[in-house]
């Protein structure tokens, strides 16, 4: 900052007064001469102690600024969380709420899958328009489009580092993308029909895929070779997902079953049969949910002393089922959706289940008490996919209405909404394109079995 001539003169006189009053006579004489002050002129009394006053004033102002900045940050945090800082928010309690933070549009056809990047603040969407789009979920900005597939992109999956992205398509191929350079580095051929699902194994060395050709295949990331084929489903395999340690994979199918496979031997460990229609989606329970599941269902701990593993499935019969894979038993059935269930997953805190469906809603379930806690009217059309950020309070949903929506969580229980829609703790950060009306929530689930 440049001082005016008057300000500079006042500062010089204040410095001169400070030097003189503190006994720095030699420095005082030299300074007056170099500052071109009249050597014989007596300094005005108004400059007496002025430099010290200015200095202490600046310190007080700086302290005040820091206090105000702290209060501003607290206010932002409170606004973000929906509750005062005194009630410390536990990430395990983050639940999405309306209105959505963003409603993102850009795809020309229905959105088939939405996922968060495991490291960076981006989310990725796949669509029937044969493209994959990358978005910044903090700003709502579109970043880029990945092109390469020639038909609908059905599913996408990151490895645990976020450096690789796998995609599969109705063009019968699986593609592996370098997500740092946004280039396709490998295309895998081998399925004889629409490839409906893909997932990178936890170790990052292999990819599993499911297809309308009724098979599940495992591919080597390094070479692109198919190293295993799992057969047993009698119809289109809709989804495949590995468990946390990669020893098991689960699949669901149009044949109304869920199967669990041992990766090492290709053996079908369990065939789960209680759904009455196509099983659209599956999700493994995180270990953080095991104690709540055991408490809610009364399931016994195995001889190994460790419960589980547990699996969720969602079906066109409008229900969500929870399974104990060690016994093959259905532990509970959640009833409430009015149309096909298209996406289901556990909250990272392990206490809740989130689901989306063709009834245009996103629901939050308190499975311990077997009730639907919140229902959000998420999109104007079928909700096809959802993902919950593992560490931040964000949920993203995708829809046939060709949009994605993002929401943020809120302290305790609130709702959220979707399309490519993003939901967060904040109300609306200025870029929401549409607001979802709040649905009904609370009360017991009708017909919980």
C-alpha positions in Angstrom: 0.0 0.0 0.0 1.4 3.4 -1.0 1.2 6.2 1.6 0.3 9.8 0.7 2.8 12.5 1.2 0.9 13.7 4.3 0.7 10.2 5.8 4.4 9.7 5.1 5.3 12.9 6.8 3.2 12.0 9.9 4.8 8.6 10.1 8.3 10.1 9.9 7.5 12.6 12.7 6.1 9.8 14.8 9.2 7.7 14.3 11.4 10.7 15.1 9.4 11.3 18.4 9.8 7.6 19.3 13.6 7.7 18.7 14.0 10.9 20.7 11.8 9.9 23.6 13.6 6.6 24.0 17.1 8.2 24.1 18.2 7.2 20.6 19.7 10.7 20.0 22.2 9.8 17.3 19.6 7.8 15.4 17.1 10.6 16.0 19.5 13.2 14.4 20.4 11.0 11.4 16.7 10.1 10.8 15.6 13.7 10.9 18.2 14.6 8.4 17.5 11.7 6.0 13.7 12.2 6.4 14.3 15.8 5.5 12.7 17.0 8.7 13.7 20.5 10.0 16.6 19.7 12.4 15.9 22.7 14.5 12.1 22.4 14.5 10.6 21.1 17.7 8.2 18.2 17.1 4.5 18.9 17.7 3.2 17.4 20.9 0.5 15.6 19.0 3.2 13.1 17.8 4.2 12.2 21.3 3.7 8.5 21.8 1.9 8.2 18.4 3.9 5.3 17.1 3.3 3.2 20.2 -0.4 4.1 20.0 -0.6 3.1 16.3 1.3 -0.2 17.0 -0.9 -1.2 19.9 -4.0 -0.3 17.9 -2.8 -2.5 15.0 -2.3 -5.4 17.4 -5.8 -4.9 18.9 -7.3 -4.7 15.4 -5.4 -7.8 14.3 -6.8 -9.7 17.4 -10.3 -8.5 16.6 -9.9 -9.6 13.0 -8.8 -13.0 14.1 -11.8 -13.3 16.5 -14.2 -12.2 13.7 -12.7 -14.7 11.3 -13.1 -17.4 13.8 -16.7 -16.5 14.4 -17.3 -16.4 10.6 -15.9 -19.9 10.2 -18.1 -21.1 13.1 -21.1 -19.5 11.4 -20.2 -21.1 8.1 -19.8 -24.4 9.9 -23.1 -24.0 11.7 -24.8 -23.1 8.4 -23.3 -26.1 6.8 -24.2 -28.5 9.5 -27.6 -27.3 10.3 -26.9 -27.2 14.0 -24.7 -25.3 16.5 -21.1 -26.2 17.1 -21.8 -27.1 20.7 -23.6 -30.2 19.4 -20.6 -31.8 17.8 -21.6 -33.5 14.6 -20.7 -37.1 14.2 -20.0 -38.1 10.6 -21.9 -41.3 11.3 -25.0 -39.1 11.6 -24.7 -37.2 8.3 -27.9 -37.6 6.4 -28.8 -35.8 3.1 -31.5 -33.1 3.2 -33.3 -30.9 0.8 -32.9 -28.8 -1.1 -30.2 -30.3 -3.3 -26.9 -28.4 -3.5 -26.7 -28.8 -7.2 -28.8 -30.2 -10.1 -26.4 -30.9 -12.9 -27.4 -31.4 -16.5 -25.3 -32.2 -19.5 -26.1 -35.7 -20.6 -28.4 -36.2 -23.6 -29.8 -39.5 -22.3 -30.6 -41.1 -18.9 -27.9 -41.2 -16.3 -27.1 -44.8 -15.5 -24.5 -44.5 -12.7 -23.0 -41.9 -10.5 -20.0 -42.3 -8.2 -17.6 -40.2 -6.1 -13.9 -40.1 -6.6 -12.2 -41.7 -3.6 -9.6 -38.9 -3.2 -10.5 -35.7 -5.1 -13.5 -33.5 -4.9 -15.0 -34.9 -8.2 -17.9 -37.2 -9.1 -18.4 -39.1 -12.3 -21.5 -40.0 -14.2 -22.3 -42.5 -16.9 -25.1 -42.3 -19.3 -27.0 -43.9 -22.1 -25.6 -41.2 -24.4 -22.3 -43.3 -24.4 -20.3 -40.8 -22.5 -18.8 -40.4 -19.0 -18.7 -37.0 -17.5 -16.6 -35.6 -14.7 -17.9 -32.9 -12.3 -16.5 -30.9 -9.4 -18.9 -31.6 -6.6 -17.8 -28.7 -4.5 -18.5 -26.1 -7.2 -20.9 -27.9 -9.4 -18.7 -27.2 -12.4 -18.6 -29.6 -15.3 -14.9 -30.6 -16.0 -14.7 -32.9 -19.0 -16.3 -35.7 -21.0 -14.7 -39.1 -21.6 -15.6 -40.6 -25.0 -14.9 -44.0 -26.4 -17.8 -46.2 -25.9 -20.2 -46.6 -28.9 -23.3 -47.5 -26.9 -24.9 -46.8 -23.4 -22.3 -46.8 -20.6 -23.9 -49.0 -17.9 -21.5 -48.8 -15.0 -18.3 -47.2 -13.7 -15.9 -48.0 -10.9 -12.7 -46.4 -9.4 -9.8 -48.3 -7.9 -9.0 -47.4 -4.3 -6.4 -44.8 -5.4 -8.6 -43.1 -7.9 -6.0 -43.3 -10.6 -7.9 -45.9 -12.7 -11.5 -45.8 -13.8 -13.3 -48.8 -15.3 -16.4 -48.6 -17.4 -18.6 -51.0 -19.2 -21.1 -50.6 -22.0 -23.9 -52.1 -24.1 -21.2 -52.1 -26.8 -20.0 -55.3 -25.1 -16.7 -53.8 -24.0 -15.0 -52.8 -20.8 -12.7 -49.9 -20.9 -9.9 -48.9 -18.4 -9.1 -45.2 -18.2 -6.1 -43.4 -16.8 -8.0 -40.9 -14.6 -4.9 -38.6 -14.3 -4.5 -38.2 -18.1 -8.2 -39.0 -18.9 -7.2 -41.4 -21.6 -8.5 -44.9 -22.4 -5.5 -47.2 -21.8 -7.2 -50.6 -22.4 -10.3 -52.0 -24.0 -11.4 -55.6 -23.0 -13.5 -57.8 -25.3 -15.0 -61.1 -24.3 -18.7 -60.8 -23.3 -21.3 -61.8 -25.9 -23.9 -59.2 -24.9 -24.5 -56.0 -23.1 -22.0 -55.6 -20.2 -24.2 -54.3 -17.4 -21.8 -54.0 -14.4 -18.1 -53.5 -13.7 -16.1 -53.2 -10.5 -12.3 -53.0 -9.8 -11.3 -55.4 -7.1 -9.9 -54.0 -3.8 -6.3 -55.0 -4.6 -6.5 -53.1 -7.9 -5.1 -56.0 -9.9 -8.3 -57.3 -11.4 -11.7 -56.1 -12.7 -15.0 -58.1 -12.5 -17.8 -57.6 -15.0 -21.3 -58.9 -15.4 -23.3 -59.2 -18.6 -26.6 -60.0 -20.3 -24.8 -63.1 -21.6 -25.4 -64.6 -18.1 -21.7 -64.7 -17.1 -19.4 -62.9 -14.8 -15.8 -62.4 -15.9 -12.6 -61.4 -14.1 -10.0 -59.5 -16.0 -6.3 -58.8 -15.3 -5.7 -55.0 -15.2 -2.1 -55.2 -16.3 -2.8 -57.2 -19.5 -6.5 -57.0 -20.1 -6.8 -60.8 -20.3 -9.9 -62.6 -19.0 -8.6 -64.9 -16.3 -11.9 -66.3 -14.9 -15.5 -66.8 -15.9 -18.2 -67.5 -13.3 -21.3 -69.2 -14.7 -24.5 -70.2 -12.9 -27.1 -67.4 -13.4 -29.9 -68.4 -15.7 -30.6 -64.8 -17.0 -29.1 -61.4 -17.4 -26.6 -60.6 -14.6 -27.5 -57.0 -13.5 -24.7 -56.2 -11.1 -21.5 -57.5 -9.6 -19.7 -56.2 -6.5 -16.6 -57.5 -4.6 -16.6 -57.6 -0.8 -14.1 -55.5 1.2 -11.2 -57.9 1.1 -11.9 -59.2 -2.4 -12.3 -62.9 -1.4 -16.0 -62.9 -2.4 -18.0 -61.3 -5.2 -21.8 -61.0 -5.1 -24.0 -60.8 -8.2 -27.7 -60.3 -8.9 -29.8 -61.3 -11.9 -33.0 -61.2 -13.8 -33.4 -64.8 -12.6 -34.5 -63.2 -9.3 -31.5 -64.6 -7.4 -28.5 -63.2 -5.7 -25.3 -65.3 -5.8 -22.2 -65.1 -3.8 -19.0 -66.5 -5.3 -15.6 -67.5 -3.8 -13.1 -65.7 -6.0 -10.3 -68.2 -5.5 -12.3 -71.3 -6.6 -15.2 -69.8 -8.6 -17.5 -71.8 -6.3 -21.0 -70.4 -5.8 -21.0 -70.1 -2.0 -24.7 -69.1 -1.7 -27.7 -68.6 -3.9 -30.3 -66.3 -2.3 -33.8 -66.8 -3.6 -36.5 -64.8 -1.8 -37.0 -61.9 -4.2 -40.1 -62.2 -6.5 -38.8 -60.1 -9.4 -35.6 -59.0 -11.1 -32.9 -58.1 -8.6 -31.4 -54.8 -9.7 -28.8 -53.9 -7.2 -26.6 -55.2 -4.4 -24.3 -53.7 -1.8 -21.9 -55.2 0.8 -22.3 -54.0 4.4 -19.2 -52.2 5.9 -17.8 -53.7 9.0 -18.9 -50.6 10.9 -22.5 -51.8 10.5 -22.0 -55.3 11.8 -22.7 -54.6 15.4 -25.9 -52.7 14.5 -27.0 -55.5 12.2 -26.4 -58.1 14.9 -28.3 -56.1 17.4 -31.2 -55.4 15.0 -31.6 -58.9 13.8 -30.4 -61.0 16.7 -28.1 -62.9 14.4 -25.7 -65.1 16.2 -21.9 -64.7 16.0 -20.1 -67.5 14.2 -17.6 -69.7 16.0 -14.9 -67.5 14.5 -16.3 -64.8 16.7 -16.9 -62.4 13.8 -20.4 -61.8 12.5 -21.2 -61.4 8.8 -20.5 -60.8 6.0 -23.9 -59.1 5.2 -25.3 -58.1 1.9 -28.2 -55.8 0.7 -30.2 -56.4 -2.4 -32.8 -54.2 -4.1 -35.4 -55.6 -6.5 -38.2 -54.8 -8.9 -40.5 -56.4 -6.3 -40.1 -53.0 -4.6 -38.3 -54.4 -1.6 -34.8 -54.3 0.0 -33.5 -57.4 1.7 -30.6 -57.9 4.0 -28.8 -61.2 4.0 -26.4 -63.0 6.3 -24.0 -64.7 3.8 -22.6 -67.1 6.3 -26.0 -68.7 6.7 -27.8 -67.7 3.5 -30.7 -66.3 5.6 -32.7 -63.2 4.8 -32.4 -61.1 8.0 -35.0 -58.5 7.1 -37.1 -57.1 4.3 -37.7 -53.3 4.1 -40.9 -52.4 2.4 -41.9 -48.8 1.4 -40.8 -48.0 -2.2 -43.6 -47.8 -4.7 -41.6 -48.9 -7.7 -38.5 -50.8 -8.7 -35.6 -50.3 -6.3 -32.6 -49.2 -8.5 -29.9 -48.4 -5.9 -29.1 -49.4 -2.4 -26.1 -48.9 -0.1 -25.1 -48.6 3.5 -24.3 -45.3 5.1 -20.6 -45.2 5.8 -21.4 -44.8 9.5 -23.1 -48.2 9.4 -26.4 -47.1 11.1 -28.5 -46.3 8.0 -29.4 -47.6 4.6 -29.9 -45.3 1.6 -32.0 -46.4 -1.4 -33.4 -45.0 -4.6 -36.1 -46.2 -6.9 -38.3 -45.6 -9.9 -40.8 -44.0 -7.6 -38.6 -40.9 -7.9 -37.6 -41.0 -4.3 -34.5 -41.4 -2.2 -35.1 -43.0 1.2 -33.1 -43.2 4.4 -33.8 -46.3 6.5 -33.0 -46.8 10.2 -32.6 -50.5 9.9 -32.0 -51.1 13.6 -35.5 -49.9 14.3 -36.8 -51.2 11.0 -38.3 -47.9 9.8 -38.0 -45.4 7.0 -36.6 -42.3 8.5 -36.8 -40.0 5.5 -38.3 -39.9 2.0 -37.1 -37.3 -0.4 -38.8 -36.6 -3.7 -35.5 -36.6 -5.5 -36.2 -36.3 -9.2 -38.9 -35.7 -11.7 -38.3 -39.1 -13.2 -36.9 -42.5 -12.2 -33.9 -42.4 -9.9 -31.4 -44.8 -11.4 -28.3 -44.5 -9.1 -26.9 -43.1 -5.9 -23.6 -42.8 -4.1 -22.6 -41.7 -0.6 -19.2 -40.1 -0.1 -17.2 -42.1 2.3 -15.8 -39.2 4.4 -17.6 -36.0 3.4 -21.3 -35.3 3.9 -22.4 -35.6 0.3 -24.8 -37.8 -1.6 -25.2 -37.8 -5.4 -28.1 -39.3 -7.4 -28.7 -39.9 -11.1 -31.9 -40.0 -13.0 -33.7 -40.8 -16.2 -34.4 -37.1 -16.4 -30.7 -36.8 -17.5 -29.6 -34.9 -14.5 -27.5 -35.6 -11.4 -28.2 -34.0 -8.0 -25.9 -33.6 -5.1 -26.9 -33.0 -1.5 -25.0 -32.7 1.7 -25.7 -34.3 5.0 -27.1 -32.6 8.0 -26.8 -33.2 11.7 -29.1 -36.0 12.6 -31.7 -36.8 10.0 -32.7 -34.9 6.9 -33.5 -35.6 3.3 -32.1 -35.3 -0.1 -32.8 -35.2 -3.8 -31.4 -36.4 -7.2 -31.0 -36.3 -10.9 -27.5 -35.7 -11.4 -28.2 -34.0 -8.1 -25.8 -33.3 -5.3 -26.9 -33.0 -1.7 -24.8 -31.7 1.2 -25.1 -30.1 4.6 -25.4 -26.6 3.1 -28.8 -25.4 2.0 -28.2 -24.1 -1.5 -24.8 -22.7 -2.5 -26.1 -20.6 -5.4 -25.9 -23.1 -8.2 -28.8 -25.3 -7.5 -30.9 -25.3 -10.6 -34.0 -26.8 -9.0 -35.3 -27.6 -5.6 -36.8 -30.9 -4.6 -39.9 -30.8 -2.5 -39.6 -32.5 0.9 -41.2 -35.8 1.0 -42.8 -37.5 4.0 -40.7 -39.3 6.6 -40.8 -40.9 10.0 -43.0 -43.6 11.3 -42.6 -47.3 11.0 -42.1 -48.9 7.7 -45.4 -50.3 6.4 -45.1 -54.0 6.2 -41.6 -54.6 7.5 -41.0 -58.3 7.5 
